């Protein structure tokens, strides 16, 4: 039984450093355009556009709380004779019906995608994988499933791009990269995995160059080099994160600390995860929601300046 939600948030100044993403670029108009944009941006190493489009894609996701009042029916598979001659057909039917009641739980959505892949029903697999992404865009396994669909369809470039997105949003990117290297040794799609690893490394070098052009995240309230008080941006309009259904179902809680570099125009130019809540789904939900918030730039000596704002978002239940 789910308990009532209580979500609190507050701002702190923090000195920790972590790998970052860059936020910029136009919003995509619909789900398919967002997915295509995320794939293209990931392949090109354009982290600015990837995060912006991922944040917009998240805003297009259905609100699972709006569907909780609908009448539930017991999942079935139709005739009692279903599956006697074809267990695979029966399994597909079971998963399709289960998804009607549990469409917000990643395990059910993935199972149906993988079942379609096993049957080489690539069009159905692609449709289900994209529907899964619509429900939870930042869940890395959905993108690796989409990559498998593209491999099955012979769409090499799209497959590489989907693997890059899965890597970028994985809770442990190092493990994901190692998995790609192992897959390259045993898979018929070795060139896809090898290219994904190569682009991961190239994009990391590109991102390091981009980061060098931005101000550093300063420890404490004053700049140690000048002794001046560090001006901090503020949030003009806060975009409250939506609790991922699976995280709430299993009562996952914790706090995630995020840092946002806000430029002179009030745009988020970079986002960093400084401390994990312990659950990547909670971390990503907070990151994408706050990245879509509106910010007021910092001012120093009467001028607007780029500066860091650090937020710790607390997910708690009562």
Residue, then its C-alpha position, 0 to 999 in steps of 0.5 A: x500500500x503506497x503511503x502519502x507523498x511528501x516532497x521537500x527541497x532546499x538550496x545549498x552551496x557545495x564544493x563537490x565536483x562531478x561529470x557534467x551535462x550541458x543544457x541548451x538548444x530548442x525544445x522538440x515539438x512531440x515525442x517522436x521528434x524528441x526521441x530522434x533529437x535525443x539520438x542525434x544529439x547523443x551521437x554528435x556529442x551535443x550534450x546541451x541539446x540532449x539534456x534539453x530534449x530529454x527534459x522536454x520529452x519528460x514533460x510529455x510523459x503521461x502522469x501515472x497518478x491520473x490513471x490510478x482511479x481507473x477500474x482494474x481488471x484481472x490480466x488474462x490471456x483469452x482462451x484456456x487453450x491459448x499457448x498449448x501449441x505456441x508458448x511464445x504466443x501465450x507469453x506475448x498475450x500475458x505480457x500485453x495484458x499485464x502492461x494494461x494494468x502495470x504500464x508504469x513498471x519498467x520490468x513489464x514494459x521491458x519484458x514485452x519489448x524483449x519478447x517481440x525482439x525474441x520473435x523478431x517482430x521488430x516493428x512491434x518491438x520498436x513501438x513498445x520500446x518507444x512507448x516505454x521511453x515515453x513513460x520514463x525517458x531517462x531509464x537507460x535500459x529502455x534505450x539499450x532495448x531500442x538499440x537492439x531493435x535498431x540492430x535487428x532492423x539493420x539501422x546501424x547509426x540509430x543503434x549506435x546513438x541509442x547505445x550512447x543515450x543508454x550510456x549517458x543515463x546509466x547509473x554506472x556508465x563505466x559498467x555500461x561501457x565495459x558491457x559494450x566492449x564485452x558485447x563486441x566480442x560475442x555479438x554479431x553487431x560488433x561494429x555497432x558496439x565498437x563504434x559506440x565505445x569509440x564515440x563515448x571516448x570522443x564525446x568525453x574529450x569534447x565535453x572536457x573542452x566545453x567545460x574548460x570554458x565555464x566558471x568553476x564551482x567555488x567552495x563556500x560563500x566567497x571566492x578564495x582568489x578575490x575574497x568577494x562574496x560569490x553571487x548566486x542565481x535563484x529559481x524564478x519558477x520551480x518545476x517540481x519533479x514527478x515521483x517515478x511510479x516504480x520508485x514510489x511503489x517500492x518506497x525508495x527515498x533519498x536526497x540527490x544533490x545537483x549543481x546548475x550553471x546559470x548564464x547571464x541570460x538565466x539559461x542553464x548551461x551545465x548540470x552536474x550530479x554531485x551526490x546520488x540518492x542511491x537510486x538513478x531513477x530518482x536522481x534523473x527525475x530531479x535533474x530533468x525537472x529542475x533543469x526545466x525550471x526558470x532561473x534568475x541570473x546572479x548579479x555582481x557589481x551591478x552586472x549579470x554573471x554566470x554562476x552556480x546554484x546547488x540544489x539538494x532535492x529530498x524524496x521522502x515518504x510519510 
